């Protein structure tokens, strides 16, 4: 689900000002959100990878080469807490197989050329 869910305007503002470089923020949510940590074979991690795969495919249609979007993973109320991890990815789906994304991770995802 993309749109208002759990976060209020204050939560979204905290993420905008503390973690993002871009100004447009949309909440992405589901029953559990996205959490990919050990053990990788857990049901939540597998579902999270599928959610990321779908999001990457979805965003690939909207972005031009060189454009990017950001993700920040956190629980409600942790928006102003310091980041645990920061990473940069491309929209390539194959990198999602061995990825680890703990809570409070900032991710910059850029669309690369398709060469």
C-alpha positions as CSV (number, residue, x, y, z in Angstrom):
1,X,0.0,0.0,0.0
2,X,1.4,3.4,-1.0
3,X,-0.2,6.4,0.8
4,X,-1.3,7.5,4.3
5,X,-1.4,4.5,6.7
6,X,0.3,4.7,10.1
7,X,2.4,7.8,9.9
8,X,1.0,11.3,10.5
9,X,2.3,14.5,9.0
10,X,4.8,15.0,11.8
11,X,6.3,11.6,11.2
12,X,6.6,12.3,7.5
13,X,8.2,15.7,8.2
14,X,10.8,14.1,10.5
15,X,11.8,11.7,7.7
16,X,11.9,14.5,5.1
17,X,14.1,16.7,7.2
18,X,16.4,14.2,8.9
19,X,16.9,11.4,6.4
20,X,15.9,12.4,2.8
21,X,17.4,14.5,0.2
22,X,14.2,14.6,-1.9
23,X,11.1,16.4,-0.7
24,X,8.3,14.2,-1.8
25,X,7.5,11.5,0.8
26,X,5.0,8.6,0.5
27,X,4.5,6.0,3.2
28,X,4.8,2.4,2.0
29,X,3.1,0.0,4.3
30,X,1.6,-3.5,4.6
31,X,0.8,-5.8,7.5
32,X,4.4,-5.8,8.5
33,X,6.4,-3.4,6.3
34,X,9.8,-4.3,5.0
35,X,12.4,-5.9,7.2
36,X,15.2,-8.1,5.8
37,X,17.6,-9.3,8.5
38,X,18.9,-12.7,9.7
39,X,17.6,-15.3,9.3
40,X,17.2,-14.7,5.5
41,X,14.8,-17.7,5.1
42,X,12.2,-16.3,7.5
43,X,8.8,-15.7,6.1
44,X,8.9,-12.0,6.8
45,X,12.3,-11.6,5.0
46,X,11.0,-13.4,1.9
47,X,7.8,-11.4,1.9
48,X,9.9,-8.2,2.3
49,X,12.0,-9.1,-0.7
50,X,8.9,-9.6,-2.8
51,X,7.6,-6.2,-1.7
52,X,11.0,-4.6,-2.7
53,X,11.0,-6.5,-6.0
54,X,7.5,-5.1,-6.7
55,X,8.5,-1.6,-5.7
56,X,11.6,-1.6,-7.9
57,X,9.6,-2.8,-10.9
58,X,7.0,-0.2,-10.2
59,X,9.5,2.7,-9.9
60,X,11.4,1.5,-12.9
61,X,8.5,2.6,-15.1
62,X,8.5,6.1,-13.5
63,X,12.1,7.0,-13.4
64,X,14.4,8.1,-16.2
65,X,18.0,7.0,-16.4
66,X,20.0,8.7,-13.6
67,X,17.0,9.5,-11.5
68,X,16.6,8.1,-8.0
69,X,14.3,7.6,-5.0
70,X,14.9,7.0,-1.4
71,X,13.6,4.6,1.2
72,X,13.9,4.9,5.0
73,X,12.8,1.9,7.1
74,X,11.7,2.6,10.6
75,X,8.9,2.0,13.1
76,X,6.4,4.8,13.9
77,X,8.0,7.0,16.5
78,X,11.6,6.3,15.3
79,X,11.6,8.9,12.5
80,X,14.0,11.2,14.3
81,X,16.3,8.4,15.7
82,X,19.7,8.1,14.1
83,X,20.2,5.8,11.1
84,X,21.7,2.4,11.7
85,X,22.7,1.8,8.1
86,X,22.9,3.7,4.8
87,X,23.2,2.0,1.4
88,X,23.1,2.8,-2.3
89,X,21.4,0.5,-4.8
90,X,20.5,0.4,-8.5
91,X,17.1,-0.8,-9.7
92,X,18.6,-4.1,-10.7
93,X,16.5,-6.9,-9.2
94,X,19.3,-9.5,-8.9
95,X,20.9,-7.6,-6.0
96,X,17.8,-8.3,-3.8
97,X,18.7,-11.9,-3.3
98,X,21.4,-11.4,-0.6
99,X,20.4,-8.0,0.7
100,X,20.1,-7.2,4.4
101,X,18.0,-4.2,5.5
102,X,17.7,-3.7,9.3
103,X,15.4,-1.1,10.9
104,X,16.4,2.6,10.5
105,X,18.2,2.1,7.1
106,X,18.4,4.8,4.5
107,X,18.5,3.5,0.9
108,X,19.2,5.6,-2.2
109,X,18.0,3.7,-5.3
110,X,19.1,5.0,-8.8
111,X,18.0,3.9,-12.2
112,X,21.1,3.0,-14.2
113,X,21.5,2.6,-17.9
114,X,20.2,-0.7,-19.3
115,X,23.4,-1.5,-21.2
